[in-house]
Amino acid sequence: MATETDPSHREPRSATGGDRGTTDRPGATDADEASRRRRTGGRLHGQLIGTYGLLTFTVLLFLVFSFALPDTFPTLDNISSILSNQSIPAMLALGAMIPIVTGRFDLSVGYGLGLAHVLAMQLIVTEGWPWPLACLVVIVGGGVVGVFNGLLVEFARIDSFIATLGTGSVLYACTGWITDGARIVPGPQGLPPAFTDLYDSKFLGLPVPAFYVLGLAVVLWLLLERLPLGRYLYVIGSNARAADLVGIPTRRYGVYAFAGSGIVVGCAGVLLAAQQQIGNPSVGMDYLLPAFVGALLGSTAIKPGRANAAGTLVAVAILAIGLAGIQQLGAEFWATSLFNGGTLLLAVGLAGYSARRRLRAGATATRTSLSGPPSAPDSPAERDAAGDNTSETEAPQPPPTATA
């Protein structure tokens, strides 16, 4: 007589095909997912504010002054005047930004600007040099001064504040020696028209110096954001010791940064000479504070936590709009210094906050990546060690057999 073994005594598996005792916890999963989404949304919101907040504030500031001064502020003449007057401070801010990328400061930019424009006037007016040759000598001289600053900071190991402040004093002395403390005034024939057109001419209805600034910003953006040179400079500014350990020649690239700053200062000096059309030995110091305000405030925009060309342009735009607005509202002469000083304090505070926020975000991301989600145990022993109460998976049953 044939009988079959009834397999119905076997315990069924769970509906999900897993082991017995395995249960889903959809409530905990939904809560974790909601928390993750809130954290992601908060980070995205904070990133957008940090990146474009200063740019948004610039637009709002322009709109406020446009409503307050509807007849004078939002006009093409006023916009052209702002672009023209702020072109030299913008160039100087971009030049001061380059050493800041590496964590250094060049306090000689104001003194260098004064010497550069006086030297250009001296060579053209007194010495009778052709203006293109005089401009080239001034720009190359600015680069030489920058290299000297870099050697003092990187190889002589003098703090950048002290080294560049001392260099600036020497440059100011050279300015006084060239001018003998007096202004350089052109003769009755004036300056060559082609030289003054460097500042006075227009392109597409806008002052041509604005296009100089835009071109310089694009060049610096390419160098810093798209080429290895910029990445090396940013690494040096973040951690010079780590840059040394990975083989980056930090001293050489530090000299490059100061040289680039000197070249930009030389170009700004040529443009200042074409604007002023006289040699004033004391005019350079007026540009030092706005330059550093723009460079430091620019590190809180577009690329928060680090100096960048686009953010510097946004910062200079805020300064230009604010100064033009308060002057047209009838502010006193001392309001300009008050505005620049207050903005500098705000810029330093925001730059420090952005840097600390960036470090905290990096530390949080590192901890999250190191912890990671726990992996599911594979073996019964691992499940028991992990606290899983599931029983050992039963062995597969043989198929029904026939017995006589």
Disulfide bonds with the S-S distance in Angstrom:
none
